[in-house]
Amino acid sequence: MTPDVARDPAPATAPVLAAVGLTVRFGGITALRDVSLEVAPRSFTGLVGPNGAGKSTAFAVLSGLLKPDHGRVHLAGVDVTRATPQARARRGLARTFQQPELFLQLTVREHLVLADRVRHRRSRLWRDVFDAASLRSTSGAEDERVDFLLELLALNAVRDWNVDSLPLGTSRLVEIGRALASVPSVLLLDEPFSGLTEHESEALADALGKIVNARGVGLLLVEHDVPMVLRLCQRVFVLDFGQLIADGSPAGIRANAEVRDAYLGDAGSVPDRVATTRRTDAP
């Protein structure tokens, strides 16, 4: 069942992540033009738009992989515009990738132990990477933190499986668990529903709702599955040709004529499609 956390109004508090006036140029092409957006704590925020709208560029700027030509990025009120991805991670930003980036020879639990040690016992990192057996020798505190994530993401049934034997939806949960092990305040999700079956999408949506409620994390979804975004998110930003053309609630986005023309299609079919359509293929 899709979580109902997004049905409540977003909390009136300072954003955990904010971008102001982002402009990015590649030669003569302007990929982003004066784009501003923000993510509130304990909330779902969506970033959508047609292919080529600038979503990937915005994601790269927010995560620190790309520096803007103009504009600023603030994380928990701190200017991190020129900070590296590693520095942003230390300040509470985590992200996932469209294709899960996992160590295929490790089990689900070993992945989460390794991620926990990156946060809590960094001095052991190289030993753990090259000697997987060390990941099976854990402390009580590690067990408590890792077991919490396994329970939160409903991964206990596959905790001892190697990740190369997992279906795509479960692999996505493992990657999200790894990101959560860093105890982030904001989590950027890059097309998390891409390629999932209806059952996998529902399981992932349920897990994301638990994450928001249990951890108070602000989630930013870059996603092609507009029906899912409009079901989950309290606030949605819409890009087209590198510019922000809409920002508002799901109801406001559905009613926006410019968004319908650029992205959603026929106005009359949008509410029904949002209520009933589930993606079962990759975008």
N, C-alpha and C positions, 0 to 999 in steps of 0.2 A: 504494500500500500504506500502511495506517495506521501511523505511526511507533510503535516499541516503547518509546520513552523513558518512557512513563507506566507501563510494566509493572514498572519498578524502584521500590523504596521511595523515598519523598520524602526528600531529604537532611535530616539532623538539624542544622539551622542556624537562625540567627535569621531570622524572616520579613522579606521585603522590603516587605510591606504588611500591616498589622494594624488591625482595627477592634475596639473593645472597648465593649460595652454600648450600642450605637447605638439611640436611640429618636427617632422622628420623628412628629410629630402635625400633621395638617391639620385645624384646627378640632376637632371632636369625634371625628375618625377617627385612630386610631393606625396609621400605615403600617408602622412598624417598632417592635418592643418588645424592648429589651435584646438586640440581635443582636451577636454577636461572630464574627469570622472572620479568617483569615489566609492569606497567599500566600507559599509558600517560593520561594527562588530556584531557577532551573533546574527548573521543575516546571509541570505543568498542574493548575489548581484549578477546579472547577466550582461554579456557583451556579445552582440550579434550583428550580422550584416552579410550582404552577398559576398561571394568569392572576390578577393581583391579589394575589399572595403578598407583594409588596414588593421584588421583584428590581430593578426600575427605580429605585425610591427608594434602595435600597442602593448601586446603581451611581452615582447622582447624588451621594450623600454621599461615596463613596470618591474620585470624580473632582473634587470641590470645587464642583460646581454647586449643591449644597444643603447647608446647615449643619444638623447634628442638634440636637434639643432637649437631648439628653443623650448622653454617650458621647464617645469619642475615636478619632481616626484617626492612625496612625503610619506614616510612610514611611521605611524604613531606620532605624528607631529614633527618628526625629524627629517630634514632635507637629505635625501639619499640619491639625488640626481646623478652624482658622479661616483657613487659607491659601487663596488663590485657585487656580483651575485652572492659571493661568500659573506661579505659584510652585511648585505641585506638579510641573508639567512640568519646571521647571528642576532639581528634585530627583530626577527620574528616572521620573516616571509619565507614561504615554501611554495613549490610548484610541482606539478606533474607534467608529463609529456603525452602527446597524442599516442605514440607507440611506447608502451611500458619499457623502461630501461632497467632491466633486472639482471642479476647474476644467475644464470641458468642452472649452475651446479649447486646452488644453495636451496634449502627448504624455505617454506614460508616463514617459519619461526626464526630461522637463522637470519633472514633478511631483516626482520624487525629487531633482533638483538644487535645486529651490526649497525643499523640506523640509530638505535638507542645509544650505542657507544660513541657514535660520532658526536652526539650531544653531550653525553655524561662522562665518557672515558676516552677522549680523543687520543691519549697517549698509546692506547692499544690498537689503534686503527690499522696500521700496516701489518702488525702481527695477525690480526683477525682476517684481513684481506687475503693473506698468503697461507694462512693455516685455519681452514674452516673448522677444524676440530675444536679450536679454542672457543668457537661460538656456542658449543654445547656445554661449556662450563660457565654457568651464570650465577650471579649473586641473587640474594633474596630480593633486593631492590629492583634489579633488572627483571626478574621473573614477574614481579608485581606490575611493572610498567608495560612489559610486553604482553602479559596475559590480559591486561585491560584492553589493549588494542585488538588482540585476537577476538575477544568477546564483543567489543564495540562494532567490529566489522564483520562479525559472524564468520570468522576464519578458523575456528577451532577444529572443524571437521577435516580441514586440509593442512593443519599446522605442520605436519611432518612430510608433506609432499614437496618434491622438487618443483620449482616454479615452471620448468619447461614442460610439465605435464598438466598445467592448469588451463582452463578455458580463458578466453580473452577477458571476460567480465571479472573473473576472480583475480587475474593478473593485475587488473586496474585497481582492485581493492588492496592488493599487496603494495602497489606503488603508493597509493594514498596513505596506507598505514605507515610506510617508510617516511613519507613526508610528515605525518603527524608525530612521529617519534622525535622530531626536532622541536616539538611544542610551539608551533607557530601561532601567531595572532591572526594571520591572513594566509589563505591558501589559494593559489591560482591553479585552476584546472583547465587543461588544454584539451577540448573536445572529449570529455570523459565518456560520453555516450556513443561515440562513433563506433560503428560496427557491432554493437551489442544487440542481442536478441531482446524481445519484450521482457522476458523473465529477468535477464541480466540487468536491463535498464531499471526495472522496478526495485531489484535488490540494491543496486547502486544508489538510487534515489533515497531509499530508506536509510542506507548507511550514511549518506551525506546529511540527512536530517538529524540523525543521532550525533554526528560530529558537531554540528552547529549547536545543538542543545547541550551536549555533554562538555564541550570544550570552549564554547563561546567564540568559535572561530568565525571570521568573516570570509566567505567563499566568493570568489569571482570565477564564473564559468564563461569561457569562450566556447561557443557551441553552435553547430548547425541545426540541431534538433530544436527548432523554435517552439513547438508545442511543449516540450519538456521544460525549456527555459521559462515559458510563461506560466507553467504550473508551479515551478519551484521558487521563482525569484520574487522578491519584494520590489526590486528596482531593476530596470533594464535600460541599457544604453545601446543605441543603434548607430552603427557607422555605415556610410556610403561614400565611396570615392575619397576616403581619408578624412571625411568630415563627420562630426556628430550631428545627426539629423533628428534625433529624438532621445529623450531621457524621461523616464517616468514609471508608473506602475504598469503591471501587465494589462489592465483594462485600458489605460491611457495609450499604451503602445498599439493595442489592437484597433483602437479608434482613430489612430493618427493616419490621415490620408497620405502624407508623404511616405511614411513607412510602408503602407500597403502598396503604393505605387512602386517603391524601390525594392521591396523584399517579400512582403507577405502575400500579395496577390489579391484576389477578389475579396472585397470586404464582407460580403454575405457569407462566405464559407469559412472565414477565419475562426469564429467562436466554436463552430462544430468541430473543426479540425483540431483545435487546441484541446477540446474536451475528450476527443476519442482517438486521435491518431497516435500510433506508437511507431517509432522507426525500428526497422529490423535489419537495415543494411548500412554500409558505410556511406558518408556523404559523397 
